[in-house]
Amino acid sequence: MTDDETDLAAAVDRFLEEADAAFDQYEQGYADADATVSVLRSHVDDLRDARE
């Protein structure tokens, strides 16, 4: 696996963990839908940046 592939795999893992945490906070009532979508968009942007 190349360094780029390793970095991308780490970014995907980080995204999945952060997305799961955002969903958990929403499901527990700590965040509303708008806040959860905003957090997820931020994590998607981070993942896109890592891909580039």
Contacts in CASP RR format, 6 or more apart in sequence:
PFRMAT RR
TARGET T0000
AUTHOR 0000-0000-0000
METHOD contacts of the structure
MODEL  1
MTDDETDLAAAVDRFLEEADAAFDQYEQGYADADATVSVLRSHVDDLRDA
RE
1 9 0 8 1.000
7 50 0 8 1.000
8 50 0 8 1.000
8 51 0 8 1.000
11 46 0 8 1.000
11 47 0 8 1.000
11 50 0 8 1.000
11 51 0 8 1.000
12 47 0 8 1.000
14 46 0 8 1.000
15 43 0 8 1.000
15 44 0 8 1.000
15 46 0 8 1.000
15 47 0 8 1.000
18 39 0 8 1.000
18 43 0 8 1.000
19 40 0 8 1.000
19 43 0 8 1.000
22 31 0 8 1.000
22 36 0 8 1.000
22 39 0 8 1.000
22 40 0 8 1.000
22 43 0 8 1.000
23 36 0 8 1.000
25 31 0 8 1.000
25 36 0 8 1.000
26 32 0 8 1.000
26 33 0 8 1.000
26 35 0 8 1.000
26 36 0 8 1.000
31 39 0 8 1.000
END
